[in-house]
Amino acid sequence: MELKNAVAVITGGASGIGEAVAKSLAARGVRVVIGDMDVKGLERVAGEITAAGGQVAWTRCNVTSDDEVATLMDLAIEKFGQLNICVASAGIIKDGLMISTDKETGKVRKAMTTEQFKAVVDVNLVGSFITIREAAIRMVNNGYQGLLVPISSVNKAGQTGQLNYSSTKAAIALWPKIIIGEFQMRGIKNIRCVAIAPGYVGTPMVRGMNQEALAGILQGVHIGRLIEPEEIADLIAYAAQNEAIDATCLEITGGLIANGLAK
Ligand SMILES: NC(=O)c1ccc[n+]([C@@H]2O[C@H](COP(=O)([O-])OP(=O)(O)OC[C@H]3O[C@@H](n4cnc5c(N)ncnc54)[C@H](O)[C@@H]3O)[C@@H](O)[C@H]2O)c1
């Protein structure tokens, strides 16, 4: 795909990986549309993209809402005339053990609530589904050349303390093969799907972690540091330009060989 003048929609575009992807694609000539719940963040990122000479539009969007996601996708077409890249980066964590036992009595004193589990599934899994579906509908109906990018994470071993989060990310790692299987059945050749599975990325969420826990995690990372959000953005830009990358989930972990155990 030619990046210059392509149009990308990025959810979670007000922070972290979504912000880096939006800025990086805009710097490469892509016209970007960002959606997020954080309006102040959207204004800031859009202002910075414009100041750097990029083209950007934004709207507040909760990815769990069919209507709001549809509006976000339509904004791309109204404003920039097409829709080629969709990065579903909106995501949340609500960490905790499934059951926490009391050190003295050995009895369960706290458990992950159903709400805590469902909230993460709702944003990370259902929200990504709505995002990718709404983009795919418009790409197919208008014949746009497209790339769908759902965001997974460490998805094989999972992460202790993240039963809710890891469940969503393991599922998303499967999506490219399932979605491209559908497209293959129906002869849809113009749209690719590539998931990205980052390891530990230096976004505000991770940098704000307990520093001791973070140091423990980095011991299991071969390059010995957090991945920069810009490095994730570079991989997405590369995948967009290389048609041979399709129906797969690309890991970018800095050589993560073990998961730090939650303390
Ligand atoms: N940071 C990491 O180490 C890491 C690693 C692997 C995968 N990921 C994944 O990458 C994605 C981005 O993570 P990040 O680190 O940039 O996080 P972040 O918190 O910096 O950004 C996430 C953005 O999503 C937005 N958001 C949350 N709920 C939303 C909703 N319902 N609708 C719309 N927007 C919503 C937030 O407002 C925020 O701006 C997530 O899916 C995350 O799971 C992150």
The ligand as an SDF file (V2000), in Angstrom:
LIG
                    3D

 44 48  0  0  0  0  0  0  0  0999 V2000
    1.6650   -0.5740   26.7460 N   0  0  0  0  0  0  0  0  0  0  0  0
    1.9750   -1.8440   26.5620 C   0  0  0  0  0  0  0  0  0  0  0  0
    2.9740   -2.3560   27.0620 O   0  0  0  0  0  0  0  0  0  0  0  0
    1.1110   -2.7180   25.7040 C   0  0  0  0  0  0  0  0  0  0  0  0
    1.5720   -4.0000   25.3980 C   0  0  0  0  0  0  0  0  0  0  0  0
    0.8150   -4.8280   24.6030 C   0  0  0  0  0  0  0  0  0  0  0  0
   -0.3940   -4.3820   24.1010 C   0  0  0  0  0  0  0  0  0  0  0  0
   -0.8280   -3.1320   24.4200 N   0  0  0  0  0  0  0  0  0  0  0  0
   -2.1240   -2.7410   23.8610 C   0  0  0  0  0  0  0  0  0  0  0  0
   -1.9690   -1.5870   23.0600 O   0  0  0  0  0  0  0  0  0  0  0  0
   -3.1620   -0.8180   23.1050 C   0  0  0  0  0  0  0  0  0  0  0  0
   -2.8120    0.6020   23.5150 C   0  0  0  0  0  0  0  0  0  0  0  0
   -2.2340    0.5730   24.8150 O   0  0  0  0  0  0  0  0  0  0  0  0
   -1.4290    1.8050   25.4080 P   0  0  0  0  0  0  0  0  0  0  0  0
   -0.3240    1.2530   26.2140 O   0  0  0  0  0  0  0  0  0  0  0  0
   -1.1530    2.7550   24.3110 O   0  0  0  0  0  0  0  0  0  0  0  0
   -2.5070    2.3560   26.4380 O   0  0  0  0  0  0  0  0  0  0  0  0
   -2.9290    3.8530   26.7860 P   0  0  0  0  0  0  0  0  0  0  0  0
   -3.6790    3.7520   28.0650 O   0  0  0  0  0  0  0  0  0  0  0  0
   -1.7570    4.7810   26.7030 O   0  0  0  0  0  0  0  0  0  0  0  0
   -3.9390    4.2220   25.5910 O   0  0  0  0  0  0  0  0  0  0  0  0
   -5.1920    3.5900   25.4640 C   0  0  0  0  0  0  0  0  0  0  0  0
   -6.1890    4.6130   24.9820 C   0  0  0  0  0  0  0  0  0  0  0  0
   -7.4560    3.9530   24.8390 O   0  0  0  0  0  0  0  0  0  0  0  0
   -8.4520    4.8430   25.2720 C   0  0  0  0  0  0  0  0  0  0  0  0
   -9.6660    4.1250   25.6470 N   0  0  0  0  0  0  0  0  0  0  0  0
   -9.8910    3.3660   26.7420 C   0  0  0  0  0  0  0  0  0  0  0  0
  -11.1400    2.8960   26.7190 N   0  0  0  0  0  0  0  0  0  0  0  0
  -11.7390    3.3570   25.5770 C   0  0  0  0  0  0  0  0  0  0  0  0
  -13.0110    3.2130   24.9990 C   0  0  0  0  0  0  0  0  0  0  0  0
  -13.9860    2.4880   25.5740 N   0  0  0  0  0  0  0  0  0  0  0  0
  -13.2620    3.8240   23.8060 N   0  0  0  0  0  0  0  0  0  0  0  0
  -12.3010    4.5630   23.2200 C   0  0  0  0  0  0  0  0  0  0  0  0
  -11.0760    4.7590   23.7220 N   0  0  0  0  0  0  0  0  0  0  0  0
  -10.7930    4.1520   24.8910 C   0  0  0  0  0  0  0  0  0  0  0  0
   -7.8440    5.5820   26.4440 C   0  0  0  0  0  0  0  0  0  0  0  0
   -8.5290    6.8000   26.7080 O   0  0  0  0  0  0  0  0  0  0  0  0
   -6.4080    5.7750   25.9700 C   0  0  0  0  0  0  0  0  0  0  0  0
   -6.2520    7.0110   25.3200 O   0  0  0  0  0  0  0  0  0  0  0  0
   -4.0940   -1.5140   24.0820 C   0  0  0  0  0  0  0  0  0  0  0  0
   -4.9650   -2.3480   23.3680 O   0  0  0  0  0  0  0  0  0  0  0  0
   -3.1400   -2.3480   24.9170 C   0  0  0  0  0  0  0  0  0  0  0  0
   -3.7750   -3.4600   25.4490 O   0  0  0  0  0  0  0  0  0  0  0  0
   -0.1030   -2.2760   25.1880 C   0  0  0  0  0  0  0  0  0  0  0  0
  1  2  1  0
  2  3  2  0
  2  4  1  0
  4  5  1  0
  4 44  2  0
  5  6  2  0
  6  7  1  0
  7  8  2  0
  8  9  1  0
  8 44  1  0
  9 10  1  0
  9 42  1  0
 10 11  1  0
 11 12  1  0
 11 40  1  0
 12 13  1  0
 13 14  1  0
 14 15  2  0
 14 16  1  0
 14 17  1  0
 17 18  1  0
 18 19  2  0
 18 20  1  0
 18 21  1  0
 21 22  1  0
 22 23  1  0
 23 24  1  0
 23 38  1  0
 24 25  1  0
 25 26  1  0
 25 36  1  0
 26 27  1  0
 26 35  1  0
 27 28  2  0
 28 29  1  0
 29 30  1  0
 29 35  2  0
 30 31  1  0
 30 32  2  0
 32 33  1  0
 33 34  2  0
 34 35  1  0
 36 37  1  0
 36 38  1  0
 38 39  1  0
 40 41  1  0
 40 42  1  0
 42 43  1  0
M  CHG  2   8   1  16  -1
M  END
$$$$
